[in-house]
Amino acid sequence: MPYDPIRTLRLRWDERQESGSWNGPGRSPGLDPAPDTGPPRFIGRVRNSGSMPTVTDKVFLVSPVSLDGPETEGSKAGVWADPSRSIPVVVVGSVTPRAGELLTVHASGGRWISEFGGRPASLPCGDCGIPRGDLTLTLTNTLLGTHSVSLHFNGVDEWTTGCVNQVTFRLSCGSGVGIFSASHFAGAPCPTGRPVTCASSGASPVSLPLTIQSCDPFLLQYTTSSCPALSSQGYTKFTITR
């Protein structure tokens, strides 16, 4: 018989192939490399603690948020920020974020980094875009005079105030349609009582007609002529500007 230096190995290989018992080397799952999920990241909401920068390439304080809501098309997302946590984040980009803006933050070089300005500065809403950030609401009242309050942006599609002389105000842009509303809590705790609400989407006697609209500069003006609940309190018009 001729000399075959690898005959023994070949015979053992054939036996394993025929029996179907060969499955390769045994695995140790604990030693398998973990999949690469990329750098750590989170969604955060910008907060103002008294010395908020006015330009980018600075450190902003950001509170981490959680997002929830029904998983159906067109449903509204719930955004909850953790006010007990403030994470320093270096923000770069072409647009300076305002308090309330949502940022995507990721780890880089031992720091938290966010690039802001890649999306439009305004939220498309009807004929005009609404600036993504806090707005100014001017209240014209023949009894109380004219004064202004802030409409605070929730980072998604809504701007609201707290109670102002038993009235709360809200501007929303769900499904690309802008709706402004005012809820009067007459003789009831504000904002937990039962209000009378007038809105730009309603009909008299609970309507706030849009009488002036400008896209640049941004301006919306609503009158109370079709809302006795507010006109009887001296309110004549509401003006929203940036």
C-alpha positions as a printed Julia matrix, in Angstrom:
242×3 Matrix{Float64}:
   0.0    0.0    0.0
   1.47   3.38  -0.98
   2.31   5.75   1.86
  -0.4    8.39   2.44
   0.64  10.9    5.15
  -2.9   12.39   5.55
  -4.87   9.13   5.21
  -5.78   9.03   8.9
  -7.13  12.58   8.87
  -9.06  11.9    5.66
 -10.72   8.79   7.12
 -11.73  10.64  10.29
 -13.18  13.47   8.17
 -15.21  10.98   6.09
 -16.6    9.36   9.28
 -17.79  12.66  10.65
 -19.35  13.66   7.35
 -21.22  10.36   7.06
 -22.52  10.4   10.61
 -23.53  14.04  10.43
 -22.05  14.54  13.87
 -19.65  17.32  12.97
 -20.93  20.78  13.82
 -17.69  22.66  14.1
 -16.13  23.92  17.33
 -18.38  24.33  20.33
 -19.7   27.87  20.95
 -19.35  29.86  24.15
 -22.13  32.51  23.9
 -20.69  34.43  26.8
 -17.51  35.0   24.83
 -19.24  36.08  21.61
 -18.58  39.75  20.72
 -21.48  42.09  21.51
 -23.16  43.71  18.49
 -22.08  47.26  17.74
 -25.0   49.54  18.62
 -23.12  52.76  17.96
 -22.39  55.56  20.45
 -24.8   56.14  23.36
 -27.54  58.64  22.56
 -30.77  60.09  23.95
 -33.5   62.65  23.23
 -33.39  65.73  25.43
 -35.24  69.01  25.97
 -33.29  72.26  26.28
 -33.82  74.1   29.56
 -32.96  77.61  30.73
 -31.34  77.76  34.17
 -30.52  81.45  34.03
 -27.47  81.71  31.76
 -28.59  80.05  28.55
 -26.26  80.72  25.54
 -27.5   82.79  22.61
 -25.22  81.16  20.01
 -24.17  77.61  19.14
 -20.79  75.96  19.9
 -21.67  76.44  23.56
 -22.78  74.17  26.4
 -26.55  73.95  26.93
 -28.38  72.18  29.76
 -30.68  69.41  28.54
 -33.21  67.26  30.42
 -33.67  63.7   29.1
 -37.17  62.95  27.82
 -39.25  59.87  27.19
 -41.63  59.57  24.23
 -44.89  57.66  24.34
 -48.36  57.6   22.81
 -50.65  55.38  20.75
 -48.97  53.72  17.77
 -51.48  54.87  15.18
 -50.99  57.14  12.19
 -51.67  60.78  13.01
 -51.78  60.23  16.77
 -50.03  62.72  19.03
 -46.77  61.79  20.73
 -46.45  62.35  24.45
 -43.24  64.06  25.57
 -42.17  63.88  29.22
 -39.0   65.61  30.41
 -37.22  64.75  33.67
 -36.87  68.14  35.43
 -34.62  66.62  38.11
 -31.77  66.02  35.63
 -29.68  68.58  33.73
 -27.09  67.16  31.34
 -24.46  69.51  29.81
 -24.49  69.18  26.02
 -22.29  70.93  23.45
 -24.63  72.17  20.71
 -23.24  72.83  17.22
 -25.03  73.82  14.04
 -26.55  76.79  12.25
 -29.52  77.43  14.58
 -29.44  78.28  18.28
 -31.98  76.15  20.18
 -34.48  77.78  22.5
 -35.72  76.52  25.83
 -38.16  73.68  25.18
 -36.59  72.5   21.92
 -35.95  68.77  21.5
 -32.43  67.62  20.61
 -30.92  64.31  19.56
 -27.8   63.95  21.72
 -24.96  61.45  21.23
 -21.65  60.71  22.93
 -18.43  61.76  21.19
 -14.94  62.06  22.65
 -16.15  61.87  26.22
 -18.76  64.62  25.77
 -22.43  64.84  24.89
 -22.85  66.49  21.47
 -25.88  67.64  19.48
 -26.06  69.19  16.02
 -29.01  71.57  15.75
 -30.26  73.34  12.67
 -30.71  70.46  10.26
 -34.49  70.83  10.31
 -36.61  73.87   9.33
 -36.82  76.61  11.95
 -40.6   76.67  11.47
 -43.3   74.02  11.72
 -45.4   73.85   8.51
 -48.94  74.84   9.49
 -51.53  75.96   6.97
 -50.43  78.9    4.85
 -47.57  79.88   7.18
 -44.94  78.1    9.21
 -45.01  78.6   12.97
 -41.58  79.21  14.57
 -40.31  76.27  16.64
 -39.87  78.01  19.99
 -41.7   80.15  22.5
 -44.02  82.82  21.05
 -45.43  86.08  22.41
 -49.18  86.45  22.94
 -50.42  90.05  23.28
 -53.8   90.44  25.03
 -55.82  93.55  24.2
 -58.4   94.25  26.92
 -60.46  97.43  27.35
 -60.76  96.84  31.11
 -57.31  95.53  32.02
 -55.2   97.2   29.36
 -52.77  95.56  26.93
 -50.11  93.15  28.14
 -48.11  90.2   26.83
 -47.46  86.63  28.0
 -45.4   83.74  26.64
 -46.82  80.86  24.64
 -44.47  78.02  25.62
 -43.53  75.5   22.9
 -43.7   71.81  23.88
 -41.07  70.83  21.31
 -43.58  69.07  19.03
 -46.66  70.95  17.81
 -48.24  72.93  20.65
 -47.82  76.31  22.37
 -49.6   77.01  25.69
 -49.84  79.47  28.59
 -50.72  79.0   32.22
 -53.74  80.72  33.76
 -53.95  84.42  32.88
 -56.86  86.17  34.64
 -58.8   82.87  34.69
 -58.05  82.19  31.02
 -55.63  79.69  29.42
 -54.47  79.98  25.8
 -53.34  77.3   23.35
 -52.02  77.26  19.79
 -51.7   73.85  18.15
 -50.73  72.5   14.75
 -51.98  68.92  14.65
 -52.07  67.39  11.15
 -50.74  70.63   9.66
 -53.77  72.74  10.67
 -53.33  75.65  13.09
 -55.95  76.11  15.82
 -55.92  78.86  18.47
 -58.16  78.53  21.51
 -58.88  80.37  24.77
 -60.59  78.72  27.76
 -62.32  80.96  30.32
 -62.75  79.48  33.82
 -65.49  81.78  35.11
 -66.06  81.25  38.84
 -64.13  77.96  38.74
 -60.58  76.99  39.65
 -58.18  77.52  36.79
 -57.19  75.25  35.09
 -59.05  72.39  36.81
 -62.62  73.69  36.57
 -65.05  73.48  33.67
 -64.31  76.27  31.16
 -66.03  77.91  28.24
 -63.67  77.47  25.28
 -63.63  79.56  22.12
 -61.45  78.45  19.21
 -60.56  79.52  15.71
 -62.08  76.25  14.48
 -65.42  76.89  16.21
 -68.58  78.74  15.22
 -70.3   81.64  16.99
 -70.78  81.97  19.98
 -67.55  80.05  20.65
 -65.39  81.27  17.76
 -62.17  83.28  17.54
 -61.98  84.44  13.9
 -58.52  84.88  12.36
 -58.5   88.46  11.04
 -54.8   89.13  10.29
 -52.08  86.69   9.19
 -48.5   87.37   8.18
 -45.8   84.79   7.46
 -42.77  87.11   7.49
 -42.68  88.64  10.01
 -44.78  85.99  11.74
 -48.08  87.35  13.08
 -51.52  85.92  13.82
 -54.41  88.01  15.14
 -57.78  86.76  16.4
 -60.83  88.77  17.53
 -63.42  87.99  20.2
 -66.42  89.35  18.3
 -67.92  85.84  18.11
 -67.01  84.82  21.67
 -69.21  86.59  24.28
 -67.55  84.66  27.11
 -64.33  86.61  26.45
 -65.62  89.87  24.98
 -67.75  90.38  28.13
 -64.48  90.3   30.11
 -63.09  93.2   28.06
 -61.0   91.17  25.6
 -61.11  92.45  22.02
 -58.23  90.69  20.23
 -55.28  88.33  20.69
 -52.07  88.79  18.7
 -49.37  86.13  18.36
 -45.85  87.1   17.27
 -42.39  85.6   17.49
